[in-house]
């Protein structure tokens, strides 16, 4: 069954306009997200080919399961390459909204055969859905099937975001010979760390609502259980009613007694460590199997940022061919998971206020990338290894060839206090000189400045109550700022809580470019048998607003290994290293650096019950007294990656155009 879709013959997309001599200002006006741009998806930039659509085309997998796809055929007389999307979110939707990709027929109009397939157990496809489990083999089989479709020339590229990025990486690790490149957006390297868990902590605000509202409900619809599908969607849209419901092994909305509904949720709870269950799916150990160039997109507030960067570095050094290692590129903007900068996209207000300079050029760069690697066009596309990254505060784009950026230095800021760092009303301080390492100056320091020698308190304390966790305000959860902890927000209100330790620097007198991975070293004791410690890097503006840049967490029993957890002894000092997720931010003169330390970040992470019991098995909780040490023997510190001006370069004030 097919229908004919008449498409425009114009080829004057903004990228081609720029390459053919149009002024930068005029070309940028055609960018999605420019104030004068058309509503999304933009009509401009279509290619010369007319397109016909075939719906529900079957493909048989190696075990006999039938998966179905929509195929968009250009009217080319010569064979053309294939662009493939394998999605669990509905092939009809094709991830066009909210303001993400152009429509499949837009890409097909550029004389590509575009295939959008429902993955196993979703949409119109047969079989039983289980996240990640079948996507390596099904991805291989689908790539090879698509390469042999009538009108295809045998070359296949893949694209898509989030889980649809996972379907690309999983297929690529199977090394299908017809796969020539992938373009994954907002996706990770490991479905344990940085996806389901983060340094041992369960990513509650992402996993539970996502499974209720989307993948479990759509799988129920695929099975014909429309009533359950509706109930799951409703529960997923009201997560506040469920996220405090423990123990997670009996989490009611996902029907623990019915293995058809969401067995993968309860399997994830039963596997809180990086064990064989997770290693069967991971990308990070299989880079040598991936033999294709990769163009990736991610954002500083995305839920899979660290995995995207690990994929870039892993492929740059371990990719399966010299061409694959050489042709790696990633674009990093000030984006959330779904907020890619366009006026009607779901993006938190402070990030939206940055304006068109931060818009994602995903469609135009992806088309140029496919033209280069699938059609062999010498179109000036910049391959790699290359990172295009956006520096907040400065609001300019920069380019590097590695991560961390060459020339990065690491600056140590020590935690200290004179009496008590509890809340923003305390006297917690960040200094580049270890507190108490020099005699105090005879004269009192100027008002509002810190004398490290006067920070003589050996430690700070707070009580962590799992029944009253610190609320998440912004962050890098999933999947949109208005439904989960994502994005950039003023932290001032929660900084008044006594269970947050607040350490703040003197006012900066010169700009400080912080770009790269951030580490917090904590020397801490707890009265609990197990607990969490959290860290958040904050940019304090002259008006007092405290804007989160990124955050991290560590579970005490996973302090040394995510594979082999080791218990702690209450009241014993341990060193904890918290990986605060990367950022790129220019701290301007007049601003201050701030670090928040606590033990909870809810609902971004499931609160640690402090009992030491296996995760998710019990609803019991206990309070814990936490002590952060910063005496001469225990230098708790914040390690910042700093880029000197000559290493960062001057940058540009528009998104990447080639």
Secondary structure, DSSP 8 states (H G I E B T S, - for coil): -EEEE--------HHHHHHTT--HHHHHHTSTTSTTS-SSS-STT--S--EEEEEEEEEE-TTS-EEEEEEEEE--SS-EEEEEEEESS-TTTTT-TTT-S--HHHHHTTT-EEEEEE-TTSTT--S---TTTTHHHHHHHHHHHHHTSTTEEEEEEEEEETHHHHHHHHHHTTT-TTEEEEEEES--S-STBTTTEETTEE-HHHHHHHIIIIIHHHHHHHHT-HHHHHHHHHHHTTGGGTTT---GGG-GGG-TT-HHHHHHHHHHHH--SS-HHHHTT-STT-GGG--SEEEEEEETT-TTHHHHHHHHHHHHHH-SSHHHHHSEEEEEES--SS--S-TTS---HHHHTT-GGG---HHHHHHHHHHHHHH--------SSEEEEEEBTTTEEEEESSSS-TTEEEEEEEEE-SS--BSTTS--EEESS-TTSS---SS---TT---GGG----EEEEEE-GGG--B--SEE-SS-TTTSSEE--B-TTGGGSTTSEEEE----SS-EEEEEEEEEEEEEEESSSS-EEEEEEEEE-TTS-EEEEEEEEEEGGGSS-SSS-----TT--EEEEEEEEEEEEEE-TT-EEEEEEES--BTTS----SS---TTS------EEEEEE-STT---EEEEEEE-HHHH---BSS----
